[in-house]
Amino acid sequence: MKSLIIISLLLIPAISMAVDNSGNYAVWGLGGKSCFAFNKSIGTDNNDGYKQYIKGFLTAYNIFTEKTYNITATMNENQVIEWLIEYCDNNPMSSLENTLTSFTFEHYDKRMKTSGSGVGR
């Protein structure tokens, strides 16, 4: 337990979030929808909005997180969606934004820090 606390404290500077003085921030679009709603929609043909939100969230994360080229590492879109579905099965009241934030925390140590080829933005 002590080691978990120490590791968490060491990661705080590396994984900080920008919020207002009260710890709040605005969530736009589908990020405010529940995991229940996400899981209900993602299996239908009408899921483009969710997929676009997820891609935008992860792209923004890659842009604004130091030493991060790709938070998903080698995962493809379907693997990310599968992870989100499983998380949402266990946390149906969580918002999609909180689910994606949990994804970034869980995958931070496995992220790609550079493109490897020197190509990219």
C-alpha positions as CSV (number, residue, x, y, z in Angstrom):
1,M,0.0,0.0,0.0
2,K,2.8,2.4,0.8
3,S,4.4,1.8,-2.6
4,L,1.1,2.6,-4.3
5,I,0.9,5.9,-2.4
6,I,4.5,6.8,-3.2
7,I,4.1,6.0,-6.9
8,S,0.9,8.1,-7.0
9,L,2.7,11.0,-5.4
10,L,5.5,10.7,-7.9
11,L,3.1,10.7,-10.9
12,I,1.2,13.8,-9.8
13,P,3.6,16.3,-11.4
14,A,3.8,14.2,-14.5
15,I,0.0,13.8,-14.9
16,S,-1.5,17.1,-13.9
17,M,-4.8,18.5,-15.1
18,A,-5.6,22.1,-15.8
19,V,-8.7,23.1,-13.8
20,D,-10.1,26.2,-12.2
21,N,-9.5,27.2,-8.6
22,S,-12.3,24.9,-7.4
23,G,-11.1,21.9,-9.4
24,N,-13.7,22.2,-12.1
25,Y,-13.5,22.3,-15.9
26,A,-16.0,22.5,-18.7
27,V,-16.9,19.2,-20.5
28,W,-18.2,19.7,-24.0
29,G,-20.2,17.4,-26.3
30,L,-20.6,13.8,-25.7
31,G,-18.1,13.7,-22.9
32,G,-20.9,14.4,-20.4
33,K,-22.9,11.4,-21.5
34,S,-23.0,8.3,-19.2
35,C,-21.2,5.1,-19.8
36,F,-24.6,3.5,-20.0
37,A,-25.5,5.7,-22.9
38,F,-22.1,5.2,-24.6
39,N,-22.4,1.4,-24.4
40,K,-26.0,1.5,-25.7
41,S,-25.0,3.6,-28.7
42,I,-21.6,2.3,-29.6
43,G,-23.0,-1.0,-30.8
44,T,-25.3,0.7,-33.4
45,D,-24.6,2.3,-36.7
46,N,-25.2,5.7,-35.1
47,N,-21.9,5.9,-33.2
48,D,-19.8,8.3,-35.3
49,G,-20.3,11.1,-32.7
50,Y,-18.8,9.0,-29.9
51,K,-15.9,7.9,-32.1
52,Q,-15.1,11.5,-33.1
53,Y,-15.3,12.7,-29.5
54,I,-12.9,9.9,-28.4
55,K,-10.5,10.7,-31.2
56,G,-10.6,14.4,-30.4
57,F,-10.1,13.7,-26.6
58,L,-7.1,11.5,-27.2
59,T,-5.6,13.8,-29.8
60,A,-5.9,16.7,-27.4
61,Y,-4.3,14.6,-24.7
62,N,-1.4,13.8,-27.0
63,I,-0.9,17.5,-27.8
64,F,-1.1,18.8,-24.2
65,T,0.7,16.0,-22.3
66,E,4.5,16.3,-22.1
67,K,6.6,13.5,-23.6
68,T,3.6,11.9,-25.2
69,Y,3.3,11.1,-28.8
70,N,0.4,8.6,-28.5
71,I,-1.3,7.7,-25.2
72,T,-2.8,4.6,-26.9
73,A,0.7,3.3,-27.8
74,T,0.1,0.5,-30.3
75,M,-3.7,0.0,-29.6
76,N,-6.0,0.6,-32.6
77,E,-9.4,2.2,-32.5
78,N,-11.2,-1.0,-31.9
79,Q,-9.0,-2.0,-29.0
80,V,-9.6,1.4,-27.4
81,I,-13.3,1.1,-27.9
82,E,-13.2,-2.4,-26.4
83,W,-11.4,-1.1,-23.3
84,L,-14.0,1.7,-22.9
85,I,-16.9,-0.7,-23.3
86,E,-15.4,-3.0,-20.6
87,Y,-14.8,0.0,-18.3
88,C,-18.3,1.3,-18.9
89,D,-19.8,-2.2,-18.1
90,N,-18.3,-1.9,-14.7
91,N,-19.0,1.9,-14.2
92,P,-22.3,2.6,-16.0
93,M,-22.8,6.0,-14.2
94,S,-19.4,7.3,-15.1
95,S,-19.3,10.0,-17.8
96,L,-17.5,9.3,-21.1
97,E,-15.0,12.1,-20.2
98,N,-14.2,10.4,-16.8
99,T,-13.8,7.1,-18.6
100,L,-11.4,8.5,-21.1
101,T,-9.5,10.2,-18.2
102,S,-9.2,6.8,-16.5
103,F,-8.0,5.3,-19.8
104,T,-5.2,7.9,-19.9
105,F,-4.2,7.2,-16.3
106,E,-4.1,3.5,-16.9
107,H,-2.1,3.8,-20.1
108,Y,0.2,6.6,-19.2
109,D,3.2,4.4,-18.4
110,K,2.7,2.4,-21.7
111,R,2.3,5.5,-23.9
112,M,4.5,6.1,-26.9
113,K,6.8,9.0,-26.0
114,T,8.1,9.6,-29.6
115,S,6.9,8.7,-33.0
116,G,9.9,6.5,-33.5
117,S,10.2,7.7,-37.1
118,G,10.7,11.4,-36.4
119,V,7.6,12.0,-38.5
120,G,4.5,13.5,-37.2
121,R,3.3,16.6,-35.5
